[in-house]
């Protein structure tokens, strides 16, 4: 029984080290949405899985910054989520095709939800 436990611990340690060595260090997303909206983000994923990032959405007459607090990957896509740095901290998600293609930016504020679709690129470094 002790051998099985020791083997299990060894396998888990090797797996976590392999994951840490291969974990993405930075995720950079740029998006252009028809109508003149541009979104750019840079997010760091630490070896322990913690996420920190920031970005901004820029329009013809405005610029809002936001914090990225979560990164989720799926086959062919990456989804970033977090909140805007404004009163009420409205939430957002940005789902992007990797390495380029369709991107959808969704956010909710004061009980209303909005979604914009555009295109852009994702660099995972």
GICOR-V391189 format. One record per residue. RES is the residue in one small letter. PHI is phi in degrees with one decimal (NA if undefined). PSI is psi in radians with two decimals (* if undefined). OMEGA is omega as a letter, one per 40 degrees, with the letter a starting at -180 (999 if undefined). Layout:
<<RES,PHI,PSI,OMEGA> <RES,PHI,PSI,OMEGA>>
//
This chain:
<<x,NA,-0.72,i> <x,-66.4,-0.60,i> <x,-65.3,-0.71,i> <x,-64.0,-0.76,i> <x,-62.8,-0.76,i> <x,-63.5,-0.74,i> <x,-63.6,-0.74,i> <x,-61.2,-0.80,i> <x,-62.0,-0.74,i> <x,-62.5,-0.76,i> <x,-63.1,-0.77,i> <x,-62.6,-0.73,i> <x,-63.9,-0.80,i> <x,-63.2,-0.73,i> <x,-63.0,-0.76,a> <x,-68.6,-0.62,i> <x,-67.4,-0.71,i> <x,-63.7,-0.72,i> <x,-64.3,-0.79,a> <x,-61.1,-0.67,a> <x,-68.5,-0.52,a> <x,-103.2,0.00,a> <x,-65.7,2.44,i> <x,-60.7,2.44,i> <x,-92.8,-0.68,a> <x,-139.9,2.50,i> <x,-123.8,2.06,a> <x,-115.7,2.14,a> <x,-122.4,2.30,i> <x,-125.9,2.37,a> <x,-136.1,2.46,i> <x,-121.0,2.25,a> <x,-115.4,2.33,i> <x,-50.5,2.46,a> <x,103.2,0.03,i> <x,94.7,0.19,i> <x,-86.3,2.40,i> <x,-130.2,2.40,i> <x,-125.6,2.35,i> <x,-138.7,2.43,i> <x,-139.7,2.63,i> <x,-135.1,2.15,a> <x,-129.2,2.40,i> <x,-109.0,2.30,i> <x,-112.7,2.04,a> <x,-76.7,2.85,a> <x,-59.9,-0.47,i> <x,-86.0,0.02,i> <x,95.6,-0.11,i> <x,-70.6,2.57,a> <x,-121.9,2.36,i> <x,-144.9,2.35,a> <x,-166.6,2.99,i> <x,-149.2,2.89,i> <x,-167.9,-3.10,i> <x,-151.3,2.64,i> <x,-113.7,2.26,a> <x,-122.9,2.31,i> <x,-120.4,-3.04,a> <x,-57.5,-0.59,a> <x,-135.5,0.43,i> <x,-154.0,2.83,i> <x,-151.4,2.15,i> <x,-123.3,2.38,i> <x,-98.4,2.76,i> <x,-146.6,2.81,i> <x,-106.6,2.36,i> <x,-97.0,2.17,a> <x,-119.6,-0.10,a> <x,-151.0,2.45,i> <x,-129.6,2.24,i> <x,-127.5,2.30,i> <x,-111.2,2.57,i> <x,-141.2,2.99,a> <x,-56.1,1.98,i> <x,79.9,0.03,i> <x,-140.4,2.79,i> <x,-133.6,2.42,i> <x,-122.5,2.15,i> <x,-104.0,2.52,i> <x,-143.6,2.80,a> <x,172.7,-2.53,a> <x,-146.0,2.69,i> <x,-75.0,2.63,i> <x,-92.1,1.02,i> <x,-136.1,2.87,i> <x,-52.5,2.39,a> <x,90.6,-0.26,i> <x,43.2,1.02,i> <x,-57.9,2.54,a> <x,-90.5,2.80,i> <x,-147.1,2.82,i> <x,-136.3,2.52,i> <x,-129.0,1.97,i> <x,-106.7,2.19,a> <x,-133.5,2.46,i> <x,-73.5,2.46,i> <x,-108.5,2.28,e> <x,-89.1,-0.22,i> <x,-157.4,2.85,i> <x,134.9,-2.61,a> <x,-66.1,2.48,i> <x,-139.5,2.44,a> <x,-124.0,2.22,i> <x,-112.0,2.09,a> <x,-122.4,2.46,i> <x,-147.6,2.76,i> <x,-127.1,2.36,i> <x,-147.8,2.32,i> <x,50.9,0.72,i> <x,80.9,0.00,i> <x,-109.7,2.51,i> <x,-113.0,2.52,i> <x,-133.0,2.61,i> <x,-141.8,2.38,i> <x,-129.4,2.42,i> <x,-117.8,2.36,i> <x,-149.1,-2.65,i> <x,-142.6,2.80,a> <x,179.2,-2.81,a> <x,-129.9,2.73,i> <x,-129.5,2.24,i> <x,-117.3,2.15,i> <x,-109.3,2.00,a> <x,-113.6,*,999>>
//
